[in-house]
Amino acid sequence: MKRFVLFLAALLAACGDATGPEVPGLAATLPRAGAGDVSVATPIRLTFPRDIRLPTDTAGAVWLTEGTARVPARVTQPTGAVLLLTPPDILNPATRYTVHIGAGITDSRGTVAATAFDFTTRGARTPQVDGARLIGHVRALAHDSMQGRGSLTPAELKAASYIRAEFGRYGLSAVSSGEWFQTFAVTGVGNSQNVVGVLRGAGSLQDEWVIIGGHYDHIGIRNGLINNGADDNASGTAAVLELARLLAQHKSNNGFGSADRRSLMFVAFGAEELGLVGSNFYCKYPLVPLTSVSAMINMDMIGRLQNNTVYLIGENTGQEWAAMVRRYNATFTYAAMGDAGTDYRCFKTAGRPVMSLFTGLHADYHKPTDDTELIDVPGFTAIAQLALELAVNTAVRPRPFTP
């Protein structure tokens, strides 16, 4: 065992500090002096000085814990002297883990002594959604001055300009040449626009995309009354804006915990109320190939939590969604919905993994009474936080979703 410890020490002395280039695997990136230097998405690599033999019960030979909780990890032996521990999902960033080597591993000199050692993952904890900012966006978008954000109206364009300005403030960029609007026409009626901002990824995953979206239009003025659409869908639009702000901040803080990160695209869809026109236009004329979209997260009417239930639409498009939702939230009751008339639909039709969050219809749906004061801010904030956690996970998970 002393030789094993000395071997690890030699590896640590040879590797750079936390600011140096990433070398995949624990043996070369085990942090020194408390530095967080292990990628959240890299299998944990254990290199022994000699070939080893594992007992039949590998789970009792090598395992991983976070605090006192055991973390599932598949144990494989790619070569005689190397073990890999591969968790089924990414590890939490900025978190201390312990690798345990139990009894039963043997080498040419006998049984390897049991031991344990710690490491800390790179990155930063996922930031917290600011409920005051969320409701501030809802208040702005659902204000009487927005005239209900009617599809194809000057008021819809006013709302689009508000969203574009916020994207710019957060440090997002346009997809190309300063074009923040993807403009489209509805024949004989008028023009609308999707508002698009991006955060470019890095490394081997940068050409894959996660789209985070929701529609911003509503039904405007009917019978002389303004339909402000606070829940439908100023709530989802506000969440798209808050996720854009926090994820841009997270990127600036090197918070993702992995050198490889998918690009993020934030899309506020126009003319949804006319029949998903904006999202259908996007899928017909995508700004990046639809085959490069690893996941689409949609938020439509997430501000009126009822019976503590969040509806999940698209859970069957990726086997990992259910486990991810359970992992990141223990507050809500979840109910799966087979389909709903909102902007994830064309992405699902194109075979992309989708997750759409929804808190259900209510008596104020498409009525002038759908106003800001009826938004359940704590529930709204918690749902946006769930969406944020899903976005961070989908940005760095090394493997695509399983259909």
C-alpha positions, 0 to 999 in steps of 0.5 A, a space after each residue: 500500500 505504501 508503494 501505491 500512495 507513493 505512486 499517487 504522490 509522484 503523479 500529483 507532483 508531475 501534474 500541473 496546478 488547477 490552472 493548468 491543462 486538463 488531463 482526463 482522469 483522477 490519477 493526473 488531476 487529483 487536487 492538491 492543497 484543496 484545489 478543485 481539479 477533477 472534471 464533473 464529467 470525467 470517469 474517475 481513473 485509479 492507476 495502481 503500480 502493478 496489475 490487480 485482480 478484483 473480487 467478484 463483488 466489485 461494489 465492495 472493492 471500490 466505491 464512491 461517496 458524497 458525504 455519507 451518501 454512496 454515489 452509484 458508479 460502474 467499475 471497469 478495468 480497461 487495463 490490468 493496473 487501471 480501474 475506472 469508476 463511471 457514475 451514471 450522471 455528472 458529479 456535482 460541481 465544487 463538491 468533495 467526494 471520497 474514493 474508497 478502496 475496500 478489501 479484496 483487491 489483490 496484486 502479485 504481492 498479495 492483498 492491497 490494503 484498504 484506504 480512502 482519499 478525497 477529491 473536489 470537483 471543478 466548477 461552482 455550485 449552480 447559482 440560485 434563481 432570483 425570484 424578485 428578478 423573475 417577477 420583475 420581468 413578468 411585471 414588465 412583460 405583463 404591464 398594460 403598456 405592453 397591450 397584451 403582446 398580441 401576436 404580429 402587433 407592435 406590442 409584440 415587437 416591443 416585448 421582443 425588443 425588451 428581451 433582446 436588450 436583456 440578452 445583450 445586458 447579460 453578455 449573450 451574443 447573436 447567432 451571427 452578424 448581430 442578428 438577434 431577431 429571426 423574422 418571419 411573415 404570416 401571409 396576409 397578416 403581418 410579421 413576427 420574430 423569434 428573439 435569439 441569444 447564445 452562449 458558445 460552449 467549449 471543447 469537444 461538445 461546443 458544436 452540440 446545442 441545448 435550446 432553452 425556450 418559451 413563447 413571449 406573445 399573448 392574445 393582446 386586446 379583445 373586446 376592449 380589454 387588455 389580456 396581459 398574460 402574466 402566466 401565459 407566457 410572461 412567466 416562461 419568458 421571464 424564466 428564459 431571461 433569468 436562466 440566460 443571466 445566470 448561465 452567462 454568469 456561471 460561464 464567466 465564473 468557470 462554474 460548469 466544472 468541465 472543459 467540454 460544454 455544449 453551446 446554449 441557445 435561448 429562444 423567445 418564440 413569437 406568434 405561438 398563440 396563432 398556432 406555434 408559428 414561431 417555433 415551427 418556423 425555427 424548426 423549418 429554418 433552424 439557426 443550427 442543424 436540428 441534429 446538433 440539438 442535444 436537448 430542448 427545454 421549454 417553459 410555458 405557463 409555470 407561474 401558477 403552481 397548483 396542488 404542488 404539481 408540475 407537469 412534465 411533457 417529453 419525459 419519454 424522449 430521453 430515458 435520463 429525464 426522469 432521474 434528472 428531475 428526481 435528482 434536482 428537486 424533492 419539492 414537487 409532485 410530478 405528473 407526466 403529460 403526453 402532449 401539449 400545444 406549445 413550442 417543444 412540439 416541432 423539436 420532438 417531431 424532429 426526434 430531439 429530446 425535449 422537456 417542457 415544464 407546465 403548471 396547468 390551466 386555470 380559470 384566468 387562462 386567456 382572460 384579462 384576469 391573468 395578471 401579475 399579482 396572481 403569480 405564485 412567486 415561491 413556486 415559480 422560482 422553484 420551477 425555474 430553479 429546476 429548469 436551471 439545474 436541467 440546463 447545467 446538466 444537459 450542457 456538460 453531460 458527456 453522453 447524449 440522451 438515450 431514446 
